[in-house]
Amino acid sequence: GMFKVRIFPIEPHSKKRVRIKYTQVLESDAGLVEYTYPLNTEKFSSDLIKSVSVKCEVKTDRAIKSIYSPSHDVEIKRKGGKHAVVGFEAKNVRPDTDFKLFFNAPTRKNDIGLSLLTYNAKHDSDKAGYFMLMASPGVDVDEDKIVKKDVVFVLDTSGSMAGKKLDQAKKALKFVIENLNEGDRFEIVRFSTEAEPLFDKLIDVDDKARNKAHAFVKDLKPIGGTAIHEALTKAAALVNDRKGADAKRPGVVIFLTDGRPTIGPTGEDEIVKAVESKVEGKSVRVFSFGIGTDINTHLLDKITEQTRAVSQYVLPEEDIEVKVSSFYSKINHPVLANVTMKFNGVKTTAVYPNPLPDLFKGDQLIAFGRYEGDGDAAVILEGEVNGKATKIVFEETFPGAGASEPEGDAHDFIPRLWATRRVGYLLDEIRLRGESQELKDEVTRLARQYGIVTPYTAYLSVEDE
């Protein structure tokens, strides 16, 4: 559903062959990689498909521990520990599920591993090389390297949350409470027409606090308006008032709402500035969950952008509990906070994402950028572990112009993926801050150069061209 193509003309009794080629970066979550190919054609047509054939070839630099498809009956042939071929065929079928493939290639046991891929062709008009960098903490990071954190869960209990929404949100919150780490502190703020904290302060995790929190969540009822300003400023104040060493602990605000602000200050800028003023200079991340379709995405995105977090959206048919609990399982083990990346030996520009997100246990940081120069260089990752500054240095080689041949180079996808992220960054700027001619021109130039679909570009594919 991301883009559509009209094919014309198709002459009577004739055939048109459509070939689609695309590149996708598959994220690794604790070593588990998921690949999805959209194969659910039943929602578009009731006709049978005469022949369906899928062949997946998996090659990794680490041993493949397991590989399976939960959606289809596939044949798996292993060719050594790091190579497998997966096949599926069917005739006269009406596919009603997407094809999914999972494989597990565990990352290093401890610390942070880094992989660098580059592409630098001498024909490139802008005389720049491109790189893709992947950093992964191991899945078994030592407990003393897991950062102790403060968590404030802010839950919308307005009237629009009645029914399934609130039930699922309660289950998600129960999961979060049970999975807090030893040494963490937490608070719950429920809000509707007004905001009501449970403890009025951040409290250490223990059985007594957990039991009180469970009882509080169980009794929540959906009623009233949506006082987002008061709820977020109260939550932000809790982490803002921390003193001494506590002020350096990562503060996580998990904000869950299904609506727009209706009580108190309702302007986007006013709410964002209020949150900013509370968390300025603090290690605070506000992760937003928007439920349903009647939400102010601009507001949630601005808040998360200013606090170096992310916003996620739960569609009406999706399960809130599954999405929130899956997300929390990941952020429950911060390994490196306030991450920055430097390069000594080459000059880098336009690195995305910017700023870099925190690194979590079993997670994977993927960054794209451009570079000038060549030779050996140091990639320096800096951040904080439990308030202490940490620096990790990796020695890598950046090839010079002409090292990559335009035809058949295994890494020729990197410039286009960099451009896709650059375009995404520019479109976010336009969406959040308004359109300017300079931003629009750059989006259009990159879209035309790399064949990226944007609101400003359209394409006509001519046969044999």
Order of alpha helices (4+ residues) and beta strands (2+ residues): beta-beta-beta-beta-beta-beta-beta-beta-beta-beta-alpha-beta-beta-beta-alpha-alpha-beta-alpha-beta-alpha-beta-alpha-beta-beta-beta-beta-beta-beta-alpha-alpha
